[in-house]
Amino acid sequence: MTTATARLDLRLESHDKDRIAKAAALRGMAVSAFVRDAVLREADTAIAADTVVTLSEDESRRFLAALDEPFRPNARLKKAMDAAARLTRR
């Protein structure tokens, strides 16, 4: 079993702390465990919302079709690739 070493302190209104304590008691959990679980669950939700992209059926079809197309760099990208190639040849 690992021992937690990091701390997180926060200030709450007393009625908010009472609500949290009541909710923890209803779950049969210590307040710290209840808060930790709730905060980590919310953190996972926030991270997933920022990192996961959900496409509609039509968007999925268009995306997969674009992946199947051969790579064709536009003029700006060709210029950038040529400049990078010149820099790496030195």
C-alpha positions in Angstrom: 0.0 0.0 0.0 1.3 3.5 -0.9 1.2 6.4 1.5 -0.1 9.7 0.3 2.4 12.4 0.6 0.9 15.4 -1.2 -1.6 17.6 0.5 -4.4 19.8 -0.8 -5.9 22.4 1.5 -9.0 24.5 0.7 -11.3 26.8 2.6 -15.0 26.2 2.6 -18.0 27.8 4.0 -19.2 25.8 7.0 -22.5 24.8 5.4 -20.5 23.4 2.4 -18.3 21.4 4.7 -21.4 20.1 6.4 -22.9 19.0 3.1 -19.8 17.2 2.2 -19.6 15.5 5.5 -23.2 14.4 5.2 -22.7 13.0 1.7 -19.5 11.2 2.9 -21.4 9.7 5.8 -24.2 8.6 3.5 -21.6 6.7 1.4 -20.0 5.3 4.5 -16.7 7.1 3.7 -14.3 9.4 5.5 -14.6 13.0 4.3 -11.1 13.0 2.9 -11.7 9.8 0.9 -15.0 11.1 -0.4 -13.5 14.5 -1.4 -10.5 12.8 -3.1 -12.8 10.4 -5.1 -15.1 13.2 -6.1 -12.2 15.5 -7.2 -10.4 12.8 -9.1 -13.6 11.8 -10.9 -14.2 15.5 -11.9 -10.5 15.8 -12.9 -10.8 12.8 -15.2 -14.0 14.2 -16.7 -12.3 17.6 -17.4 -9.3 15.9 -18.9 -11.4 13.6 -21.1 -13.5 16.5 -22.3 -10.3 18.3 -23.4 -8.6 15.3 -25.0 -11.4 13.2 -26.5 -13.0 14.1 -29.8 -16.3 12.6 -30.6 -17.4 12.6 -34.2 -20.8 12.2 -35.7 -21.4 9.3 -38.1 -21.0 11.7 -41.1 -17.9 13.3 -39.6 -16.4 9.9 -39.0 -17.0 8.9 -42.6 -15.4 12.1 -43.9 -12.4 11.7 -41.6 -11.8 8.1 -42.6 -12.1 9.0 -46.3 -9.5 11.8 -45.8 -7.1 9.3 -44.2 -7.5 7.1 -47.2 -6.5 9.9 -49.6 -2.9 10.2 -50.6 -0.8 12.9 -48.9 -0.7 16.1 -50.9 1.1 18.9 -49.2 0.0 22.4 -50.2 2.4 25.1 -51.4 3.1 26.5 -47.9 3.8 23.1 -46.5 6.1 22.2 -49.4 8.0 25.4 -48.8 8.3 24.6 -45.1 9.5 21.1 -45.8 12.1 22.3 -48.3 13.4 24.9 -45.7 13.6 22.1 -43.1 15.4 19.8 -45.4 18.0 22.6 -46.2 18.5 23.1 -42.5 19.1 19.5 -41.7 21.5 18.9 -44.6 24.0 21.4 -43.1 
